Structures are given as C-alpha cells and as structure tokens.
C-alpha cells in the first residue's frame, strides 16, 4: 500500500469520526460531576464523578481533587481526609447529624401489636405520602453529639412530628452551626398533617445547646425561609419567600444585622437560586435566571449605612452557572453547563472576565461528536410581548433541507428554561436524532421579571397556550421546517400542556408525548400530595363554586374537557411512584385515547417517581421516546 492510500483512509476515518452524533447509549455513559467544596488546605477543589453503569442498573462514584489553578486530577478514597467537615462545630467539640425517628403511630401493627403481619396504614390527616414515599410515622430529626467515638447523639427535636432536613430533598444546607458553636440553626416546617400539606411556611429555628431551648427566628414571615448561612462578620442570612402556599414566589436574600432584617434584593426584579458571601463580608454573590440562562450576580451589603444596595450581573453568555463553589479570590470557582455539555467545574477570573475549564470528564466523548447549534429567537406574543425562544438545530444543519420539528413544553410551571443539561429531556440528544427543537420561554419562566413568572398562576390554559402556539407558528415559517411533521412534547406541567394542546391545536401537530402530565385538574387536586401547589395555581378547590378563578381551572383549563377534539397519536409516560402527578392522570388520559380509537401507547415505570433515575429505565425511556417519533412523525 502506498502513502496516498493511507492518507485517504486517514481522511475518511477523521470525517467519519467527526460525523458521530450523540445517542441515548452515549448519553448514559457520560460522567456526572458534583463539586463538593474546597480542600482543607485551600489549594484544591474536591469533587465527585458519578458514572452510570447500565449493565448493573446503578451509578459508580469516585472522588477527586484538582488544583485551583487547574492541572491533573488526583483520586481520593476518603473525602474526610481532604474536605473540611461542615457538620463539626467551629470549636470542634460537637458534630451534627440527622436520623429518622419514629414519632407517630401509622401502621396497623403500631396500634395493634398482636397483629404484626398486618400491612394496614391509618391516617387522620393529609401528608400521608410525599413525592414517592408513604408516611410510615418517621421524621428526619437533627442530632448533635460530642465529637468523639461512640458518643451518644442528642435529638434536638425530640418527640416532634416534623422534618429537618426537609423532605423530600433537604440536606446539610438545612442545618448549620452558629459561629460560636453554642447553637444550631435548622430549617423546619413545624406543621402536621393537613396543615403541613397546604403550607410552605418553613422557618429557621435556633436550638441553644446549653439552655436546651428552641427559638423561631422567622416567625413573622409566612412563606419559605431556607438556606441559612452566616456572614464572615457573624450575621445570619437566608433565602426568603413572602407568601404562604406559593412555592414559586420571589426568593429574596435577607440579612439580620443588629436586630434588623435587611432585604438585599427587594428592589431587583428577579429571584435568587443560591448565594455565597465574599470573604470580606462586603458582598453577596448569587445565582439567578436571566433571559434564558442562569448567571452569577453580586449585591453589596451596606449594613445600616445609607449606601445604595446595587445588584450587578457578573457573568454573561449562553450557558448556565449552577454552583458557587468558592469566591475567596479573583478566580471564582463555579460550575457550568450549556445545552450541549454536562456540568463541569470552571475558574472564572473576575477582572479579566475569562473562563478556565478545570474538569474535563467528558471532553474525550464530546470531541468525537458533531454537536447541534442553538439559537436565540425573539417572538412577539399575542399580547405584544417579546418572548425568548431557544431553537436547537441538528448537527450539520442544512437550511436547504426540511426537518421534523418538536415544540418542547417546559415543566414547573414556574421554572426557568435555560442552558441546563438534562439526562432525559436532552435537547442536544433530540436534535442529534434529526429534529429541530423549539423551546419557548413562555409565561411562568424565571429570568424575565416577576410579573412574567407569576402570570401563569390561575391561567394554566390561557396566555401560556398562546405563547406556545406563537413560538411554533413563528419558527414554522422557516423554509427548513417541515410543517407536515410537527410534534409536541413535555413533562409535568409540560405534560399538561401537551394534553391541553391536544384538544386545541387545530391540526398543527402530528404527534404528542406527555410524561407525568396533569390530565384532569379536578382529580389532580384530590390526589396530589403538596396541596398548597394546586390551591395556589388553580386558585382554590373544585367545590368552591363561587370562586371564578378556581372554576376556570376545573372547566375551561381542564384537558379532560377537550378529549372530544383529540385526533392525534399520543404517547403517555408515567411513573408508578409519582405522588406529585399521580398515576390516575396517565390512566385517565390513556383510557380516553384508547376508547376514542386514537393511536396511543402507555409507557409505565412502576418503581420511578416524577423522574426516571435508574440507568436501564432511562435507556428504555429514550428508546421508546424516539421509536414513537419515528412511528408517528
């Protein structure tokens, strides 16, 4: 063979390699990075890398350190050796923990000890199940103990039927030591049964180790009080929502200074996701959504002076800043994603405004792929507002060709649609299968002002539906969109959107996919576990006949009332352990489609909740998702 032959083979090989696109199987091989913090010596970042093992139906995790300035990662077997333990009190005397404690009788055998094989459950109020777990009478409690071997932990919530950390997702962020180490601050919603299910009123409590007494620090506020943190000067700060029952209320940064609560973000039209103090205590850095991305912001802390409180955006670009790991120097340690790349850890120089990627756990995979492109598009809505629409184009996009196109409906309903990277609703993967994705920042999205975010409440089937249709109609004007092959997909509120649009789309769409979607607002109100959510967003209960907002939610905005107009194939996906949008919603929708003679399929995951988390189930989800699209679009 001559050199020309080898050169030709090499060129073909490189071209073939460059033309690879993301597949479900490749997606489920990607590493998943979690930043854990800065090492004890302040020189390295400690992080975890979880890698799905599909054959074992689990993920395997390893831990690493990497220098702050970048370099070669070093695997560590025990993070306790390199990472400061946040559970240890400042003076080192005590250590925090949490345990599940039995606080109430629920099981049949609790009431009747002679019937130990009974599997009955007895409830006298709501909150009998939450997220994906039935209440068995146990609650998370905060404990502390002497920091020595075999010390006996002390329950600071003894006999209380309340949870801290909060269920289902609370963690170490729900409890901290005071700077003196004399007290513990913890987050708790001290309500029980039905009162718990209809409220978001969590508070910050302070337990004094020496007097063994507990004080409510935020009793006057009726909404969420979460994420307590002390400033370098010892001032308590936290995130706060004002209104009880409204889980998507504006999230403020509050600082308690000399007995006064100072709201640092009151005049700023946005909602805070998380925050971290600067080392000198003069600024607070926080993450928030803005115009279809999540960015890093800063706000000065004026104390009681007359200095104006000013919020500035620190980072800009088409990416999401996810975590603030460290802000102790001019090189901030942050995590970042975009629609084509899973989370990695970066260093951001605040003076030069430059980024340095520190972890590169998936670069080898991405370098072999031809990735999609995403574009910003601004569409005028029916009420003459400007709406951002993300348009994701297939790899090697050719505008002279025509492509099937999917309208993506975001869940929430109040949640940002930004440059995040999902391992299920993955825009990069969808586009890599040859679809154009249209993802509108419709009403209910953070990042476009609080009024835009709030407009969706009590209006689920109103302006937001016009927003969806405005987006797909605008993009469909492009010559490269095959208007005979439009689909509509979504989960949770996005699933509701799909089920609602199925009855009003006027033959725009050729296929639908709804995952864990609300189909019947009346039965949803009667079976979901966090009742406060539907109380707020539906406007009240279905039996409140004089409540105009509520009645609209159960009639005009109820997908079940438009089934007679369904005429399009639909795939319905449901998790058996989803108590947020319970299984009956999918059953009702699937049964309606089948009895109406509409091509339909039910994809059911008995052991999954509102999400699909197990690797093999995740791959089934992906394969069925794209199989359905191939069959119907």
VEXTI-755726 format. One record per atom (N, C-alpha, C): x, y, z. Coordinates in steps of 0.05 Angstrom, whole numbers, plus 5000, padded with zeros to 4 digits. Atoms other than C-alpha are relative to their C-alpha. Example, Ala and Ser with C-alpha at 12.3 -4.5 7.8 and 13.67 -1.06 7.14 Angstrom:
# residues 2
501849765000524649105156501850245000498449764999527349795143498550225014
***
This chain:
# residues 633
501749765000500050005000501750255000498449765001502450704984499150205020500649794981502451335026497350144994502549875008496551624986497649845011502250174990492251025006499650055030500249954971493951125080498850275006501049734996492551865074497050014995502950005006485751735042498549865022501350144978483951225096499850185024499949834977486051725149497950224998502049785004481752285120497249895003502650124997475751825115499449945029500350064972476851595186499350255017500549754986477152315212497250114994502649905008470952505173497849845013502050174987467051915199499850065030500049944971469252065270498650265005501249744996467152795263497050004996502850015006460352585238498449845021501550134979458552185301498250205014501849834985452552455338499249875026500850104973450052385409497749804997502150204999445951755421499149965028500850064972441951525482502149845015498050174987447351005496502450175008497749824993452851535494499250185023500949824979448752005538500249865027500050154975448251455591502749895007497350064992455751365591501550255010498749754992457252095606500450025031499449964972460452265673498350245011501649794987456452695722501650115024498249874981460553185763498450155022501149854977458753465832502350135015497949864985463153995864499349985030500550044971463853845939501150235017498949784985468054435961503050034997497149945001475054705973501349835022498550174981480254266008500850165025499349884974482454396079502350204997497649825002489054706056499550234980500749775017485355176008501349994972498550015026489354935947498649854978501250185020484654455912497050005002502950045000477454325893499649705003500750284996474353675917497349964985502450055015469153365871499549704997500850275005465352735856499449964970500750085027464652385789498449745001501750235001458751915782499749914971500150115027458851455721497849784999502150205001452551065702501249734991499250285007453650305699497449874991502650095010447750105655499749705005500350294996449249355660499349935028500650054972448849395736497650165010502349834994443049905734500550185024499349824978446650375781502250194990497849835006451950915782502349955019497650034983459050845808501450275003498849734994462451445841502949985009497249964991469651655850500350295008499649734989472452265886502850094992497549895010477952725862500650285013499249724995481853355878501450104975498649875022484453845826500950275010499049744990488754465839498250234990501749775006485055135839500850134973499049885024489355365781499849814976500250205021487954725741502449815002497950194999492154115730498949724997500850285003491753355735498449925025501650084977486153075780501449775015499050214983488152625838497749865013502250144987483452085861500549985030499850034971482052065936497949795008501850214990478851485973498150095021501649904978476251866033500050305000500149705002473852586025500450135027499649894973474252676101502950095004497149944997481852696094500750274987499349765015481653296046498050225002502249814999474953646058499250065028500849924973473154036120497149905005502650114993467153726155498250235010501849784992461654246157498249945023501750084978458053846209501350035028498549964975463453966262499750295009500349734989462254566307502650164997497649845003467155156300502249955020498050064980470554976365500949715000499250285002471054246345498849815021501050164978467153996406497849814992502450155006460953736372499849954970500550075028458553416308497049974995502950025007451753476273499549764983500950225018447852916240497050014999502950035000440752726223499349714999500950274999436852096235496950004997502950045000429851836221499149905027501050074973425751796285497149944998502950074999419051456297498750195020501349804983414451996324497049975001502950034999407351766309499249724991501150255008403151146301498650024974501249995027401251006229499349714991500450285010401950256215498049855018501950164985396749756236501249875024498650134978401849396279500850205022499449804979403350056315497750025020502349984983396250066341499249735012500850264991395249316348502549814999497550154999401848986369499649694997500550285003398548296367499649924970500550055028397648376291502450094984497549925012404848426268500249964970499950045029403448166198498150174985501849825014398248686183501650214985498649795015400349186129498250244996501849775001394849696142501550255007498949744993396450436146497550185006502349854989391850916185500850295003499349715000391851676175497650165009502049824990388052226209500350284987499649745014390452786163501649964975498550015024393852946098503049985006497150064998401352896085500449705006499750284996400252146085502049884980497850085017405152096027501250254987498649765011410352565996502049914979498250055023413952555929499849714990500250285008414951795924499949815024499850164976414451545996497550045017502249994981408651386042501050075028499349934973408851676112499649765018500150234982410551106160500350075029499949914973410751526222502850095009497349904993418151716219500550274988499349735010421152406211503050055004497149924998428152696199500350185024499349824977431052996263502950075000497249914998437353386276501149905027498650094976442253086326502750145002497249934996448753316357501249825021498650174981453952936396502850105005497149944996460853016427501649884977498450085023465952966372502149795009498250224993468852306396498749744994501050265007468051576383497849905019502250124984461551246407498650205018501549804984458651896434497049964994502850035003451151876445498750254988501349765012447352346397497650105016502349874986442252826427498150114979502149915018435752946389499050275008500849734993434353696388497050054993502849985007427253566361498449785012501250234987425253026410497050005000502950055000418152766400498550184981501449825019416653286346499449854974500750135025412853016285500650184976499149815022416753486238502649904988497650085014422453416189502050224998497749845007429253726186502449814999500549865025432453656137497249954989502650015012426153786098499849764980500650215020423053216057498750134976498450235006423953026002502950064993497449945012430253395980501950155019498249854982433153746042502549845006497550124993440353616061501550165021498349864980446153916100499550305000500549715001444054606077497850085019502249954983438154546124500850035030499149974973442454576187502950105001497349894998448654976207500650075029499149904973452655166269500050305000499549724996452655866296503050045002497149954999459656196293501249935027498950064974460456096368500049705006500350294995458555356365498149955023501850044977453555476422497149944991502750055009447355386379500049884972500450135027444655026317497650144987502249895015440455366264499049784980501150205018435754906226497450094987502449935015430154946174497949795006502250194995423454636191497350134995502849915002416154696173498549855023501250134976413054566242497050014998502950055003406254376217499649714996500450285000403053706218497449934985502450095013398153316175499050184978501249835020393353726133501250284999498849744999396354376157502750014986497450025014403154146130499649994970500450045029400353956062499150254986501149765012397254646050501750245004498349774993403055076072502949974990497149995006410055286051501650145022498949844979411555626117502249865016497750094985418455366135501250235015498749794984422155756188502949915008497350054989429255806216499749995030500150044971429855536287502850005011497450004987435555646335499849845026500050164976436955106387502650065015497749934982441455316445500949755015499050254988445954746468500050005030499649984971446555006539497350035015502749984987439355206555498149794990501750215013436554656510497250104993502549875008431255136486500250074970500249945028428955286415498450264995501349745006427055966386499550024970500749955028423456116320501150274992498749755008427756646285498550154978501349885024423056786226497049985002502850054995416156716257498250204985501749805012413557356225499649964970500250055029414757106154498349754995501950215004409256656126500849804978499250185021412856346066502549855007497650154996419255956056502250175013497449894990425456126099501949764999498250235005431255686076502950094998497249965006438755626065501450205018498649814981441455956128503049994996497149975002448656206125500850245016499049774985452856656169502150154983498049845014456857236140502649985015497450004986464257296157500050165026500349844976462057806209498249885021501850144981457257316241497150074998502849935003450757586214498549784985501650215012445357086198498750104974501349945026442957086125498549754990501650225010437956656088498450084975501849955022433256596029497250005010502749974989426056806039498050064977502449935016419456786001497950105019501849854982413957226029497349865004502850094999407356876013499749705005500450284993404956236045498449864977501450165020402855695995501050044972499049945027406655995936502949924998497450115001412655565921501950144981498449875020414955995863500150305004499949724994414656665898502950104996497349885003420557145890501749925024498250094979426456885931502050235005498349784992430057445969502349915017497850044981436657486005499650185024500549854976435557706077502449985018497849994981440957916126499050125026500849894973439558006201502550145011497849834991444058586222499250195022500649844976443858906291497050005006502850044993436858626302498050074977501749925022434158866235500449814976499950165024432458456173500350174975499549845024435558766111499649824975500650155024432858526044501850114978498049915020438558575993498950004972501050035028434358405932497250104996502749905001427858765946499450164975500549825023428659275890500949884973499050135024431558775840497849814990502250165011426558435793501049734990499250275005428857725797499849835024500350194978429057105841502649855004497450114994435256825876499849695002499850304999437156085868501749925024498250064978443056055916502050235004498249774995448256525947502449915017497650044984455156575980501250275006498749754992458557126019502850034989497249955006465057445997501649975026498350054977470957326043500150245019499949764983470858046069497350095010502749934990463358056081498750254988501149755012462258656036498149954977501850075023458558295980498849725004501250265001453857715970499849934970500150105028454557315905497749804999502250185002448456945880499549934971500750105026445756545821497050064995502849955007439356735785499749984970500650025029435956635718499750284988500349765014436257185667500049944970500150025029433957175594500949734989499550275011434256425584502649885008497650114989440656305623500050035031499549954971443056255696502850125003497549854998448456755714500750065029499049914974452656985773499650305003500549724994450557645805501550075026499049904975453258065862498350225010501349774987450058535912501650085024498449904977453558975962498349995025501350004974451958946036500750265014499549734989451159656064499950025030500549984971449559486136497850205004502149804995445560066165500850274989499349755012449060596124498050084979501849905021445561006070501149934972498950085026449760686016497849844985502050145015445160445960500749714996499750285006444159705950499849964970499950025030446159535878500649714992499650265011445558875842501450024973498650005026450458745785500249714990499650265012450858165737503049964995497150045001457857865740500849854974499450165024457757345684497950044978501849995023454657355615500749794980499550195021453956855559497849794998502050215004449756285532500849755014499450234983451055805589498650045027501149984973448455665659502349975021498450034976452455795723498349855020501650174982450055245770500750035030499250004972454155265834502250205005497949834990458355775871501749835019498350174983464055355899501850165018498149844985468855895921500250284988499749735009469356655917502150155017498149884981475356775962502350154986497949865014479957055907498750124975501149895025479257395839499449784980500750235017478856705808497849835014502350144987471956455828499949714989500450285009470655705825496949964998502850035006463955575792499649754984500750215018460355015756498350114978501249905024457555095686498949784983501050185021453254755634499150174976501649895022450354905566498549774987501750205011445454535523501549764987498450215013451054125491502049875020497950104982455353995553499049975028500750054972454153685621501850165018498749834980456554025684503049935003497250014993463954155694500750235018499149804982467954575742501950194986498549795013470955235719501250205020499049774985475255805745499350254983500749765014472656495727501550245012498449774991477357095731498250254998501949784999473057685753501150264988498849765012478058215728500249974970499650045029479657925660497449904987502650115010472657615653500649764981499250235016475856975627499349745015500750264988473956245639502349804995498250225003478555655651498649745009501350264993475454955648502049835015498250154983478454555705499549704997500650285004474953875700499249964971500650065028474353555632499249714997500750284998470952905648498749884975501450105024467052855583501250114974498949885024471553225534500749794979499350215019474052585502497649914984502450095014466952385485499050234982501149785016464653075461501850064976498249955022470853145417499549824976500650195022468352555376497350064987502749965008461452845366499750264983500949765013458453335317497650095015502049914981454153755363498050194987501949825011447854145350500850295005499849714995447454905347497450105012502449884989442655315388500050304994500349725007440056005370497950135018502049844986436356555406498150114978502049885018429856785373498050155017502049854984425157315399497450034984502650025013417857225382498150195013502149834989412257725390497549845008502250164990406657425432497350144992502649895008399157535422499350255016500549754984399258075477502350194996498049815009405058425442502450025019497650014984410658205489502249854984497750145013417657975468500749755016499550254987418857245484502449864988497750165009425456875480499249724993500550275008425156225443502849884992497550155008431155745441499349824977500350185023431655395374502649834998497750185001436254785373500049864973499850105027438554565304501749744999498550255001441053865285503050044992497249995009448553735276500150014969499649975029451053925206497550104987502649895010444654325196500350124972500049905027443054475124497350144995502549845002437955035115498549954973501450075025436254775045498349755003501650244995433254145075497750075018502249974982426854055114500249805023499650174977426853775184497449985016502250024981421453495231500750175024499549804979420553985288498249945024501450064975418553895361499750255017500549794980415354415406500449885028499450104973418254305476498550175020501649864979413654485535501349945027498550024974417454615600498149945023501550064976415054355667500150235020499949794979414454745732497450035015499749845024410255115714501950245002498249784997414555655745502949905003497250094999421555435726501450114976498649885022426955725682500649804978499150175022428455445613502650134990497449875004435855585607501949814986497950165012442455285585500849775018499550234983441754685631500449754983499550255014443653975612498649785014501650224988438553435626501049734989499350275009440052695622497549854991502450125011432852565600498950184978501049815020429853175565502450164990497449895009436353305530499750114971500449875026435853805473502249924980497850095017442653605446499549734988500750275010440452885440497750014980502349985018433753065409500950114972499149885025437053505356501849814985498150195013442352975343498549774986501650215014436752495322498650124975501049885025434952985266497650185003502349834995429653415299500950295007499749724990429254175306498350025025501449974975427254355377499350305004501049734995423054975392499350025030500349994970423555155467499550285009500749724993419755785486500250065030500049904972420956175550497250135005502849914997413356235558499550115028500649904973409756545618500649795021499250194979411956235683502949945002497150055000419356265668501450225017498249824986424256575717502050134979497949875017429157065685498950224982501249795017424257545652498350195017501549834981421657925713497949845014501850144983417057715768497149994988502750005012410657925731499749794979500050215020412357465673499849735013500050264986413556895721497349945013502550054985407156995760497549984983502449995016402457075702498749734995501050275006401656325693498249905022501650104978398556215762497050074995502949975004390956115756499350054970500449955028391856165680501449794984498550225012394655485661499349974970500850055028390755435596499550264985500549755012390656175579502350114982498049875016396156635553502349824994497750185004401456105561499649824975500550165023398055675508500350164974499549825023398156265460503050044996497149985002405556335477501249774985499050245014406855615456499450014970500850015028403055685391501350234984498549785014406256355375502849924994497350095004413056035383500249804976499850205021411755425338499150124973500949885026407955845286502250184988497949825010413656345281502349844988497850165010419155825273499249844975500950165023414855425225499950154974499949835024415256005176502649954984497450055012422455795162499849784979500150205022423555405097501049735008498950254992427454875134498349845019501850144982421654675179497949854983502050165013417354105153497350035015502549954985410454365174498149775000501750245000407353695158501049805021498850194980411753375213500850165025499649864975410853785276499049835023500750154976410753455344500050185025500249844975409353695415500649825023499050174979412853415477500350165026499649864974413353565552499449825023500450154975413253325624499050185022501149864977409653525688498150224990501749805012406554205672500349994970499650035029409554095603498349774990501850225007405653435602497150104999502649875001399353825620499750164974500149835024401054305563499449834975500450185023401453725514497149904999502750114999394853425538497950224994501949785006391454105534500150084971499749935028394254285466498949794981501250215017391853615440497150054993502849945005384853885445499550274986500549735011386054585416502050074978497849935018391954535368499250054971501049945027387654585305501749874979498650175019391454025270502950104993497249925005398354355276501849765003498150204992401553745307499249724990500550275010402353045280500449795022499650194978404352715346500450155026499749884973404552845422501449795018498850164979408752585480499650155027500549884974406452725552501049825022498950164978410452495612499150135026500949924973407352535682498550274998501549755004402453065657497450005014502749974987396253335691497949994978502150045020390253095652497350095010502649934988384453235699500550175025499349824978385353845744498449935025501750064977379653615789501149765016498950234986382452925805502950055009497349924991389453235808499950135027500349864974387153685864499449805023500850204980384353075900502049795007498150224996390452635896502950085004497249924997396853045894500650055030499349994972400853095959500550285010499549734991403153815963497650174991502549885007396254115964500350314996499749715002398854825972500550094971499449935027401254805900497550044984502449975016394454685869498150215012501649784987391055145920500850264987499149745011395355705893499650024970500049985030395955545819497349964987502750035011388855305808498150225011501649794989386155865851498149915023501750114979382655415902499049724994501150275003378554775907497749994980502150035021373754505855497250035012502749974989367954535904499350295007500549714995368655295912498650124976501649935023363055445863499950304994500049715004363356195874502850124995497349915005370856225862500549984970499849995029371456445789502649894990497350095009378956315783500249705002499850284997378355615811498249854980501850135019372355435768501150004972498749995027376155655706502149784998498050215001381755175725498849734997501250265000376954595732498149964976501750035023372954735669501550084974498849905024376055175615502949914997497250075002383254995632500549705007499850284993381954245644500249844974499750165025384753795588497849794996502050225003379553255602497550104986502449905013374153715576500350054970499549965029377253745506500749744986499350255012378253005493498449944975501750055024372553005443501350124975498649885023377153425398502749864995497450145005383152945404499849854973499950145025385152675336502949924991497150025006392752575341501349795017498650204984397251995364501350125024498849904975399752065435501349785016498550184982404951715478499850125028500349914972403551765553501949845017497950124983409151625603499350075029500749964972408151535677501749845019498650134978412051365740498049905021501850114980408550905789500250125028499649884974411551255849499950314999500349715002409851955825497550085016502249914984405552245881499450304995500549725007406252955854497850024978502150035021402352785790499449704999500350294996399452115809499149854975500350185023398451525763497350024987502749975011390951645754499950204977500049815022392552235709500749874974499350155024396051785659498049804992502050215006390851235665497650134987502449875011385151715651500650094971499349905026388852015591500249774980499650235018390851345561497449864994502550135004384051045571498250164981501649825018380751645537501049974972498950025027385451595477499349734988500750265011384350845470497149974993502850035005376850875476499050184977500749835022376751435424501349894974498850125024380650985376502550154990497749845008386751445375502549835006497450154996393651115365501350125025498949914975396551145435501649775013498350204986401550795480500550105028499349934972402750785555502749875007497450094990409950735579500050045030500350004971409650565653502549905014497750074984415350555703499149965029501150054973412850215768501650115022498349924978418850405810501350274997498949735004420351105784498050215011501749794990417651755813499450204978500549795020416552425777502250014980497750025018423352295745500549714994499150275007426551685713503050005006497349984989433051555751501849754995498450245003435250835741501049994971498850005027440050755682498549844979501350165020436450185647497250114993502549875005429750525655500450264983499549765016432851165628500449934971499650085028435050795566497449914987502650075011428150485557498550254993501449755005425251185563501050124973498949885025429951445508499349844976500650165024428850865461497150014993502849985006421350885467499250284990500549725008421351645460500550034970499349965028424951625393498749794982501550195016421450995370497250114993502649885004414851355379500150224978499849785019417251955340500449894971499650125026419651505283497449884989502550125009412951155281497950214992502249815003408651775283500750264987499249745011412752355256501849964976
***
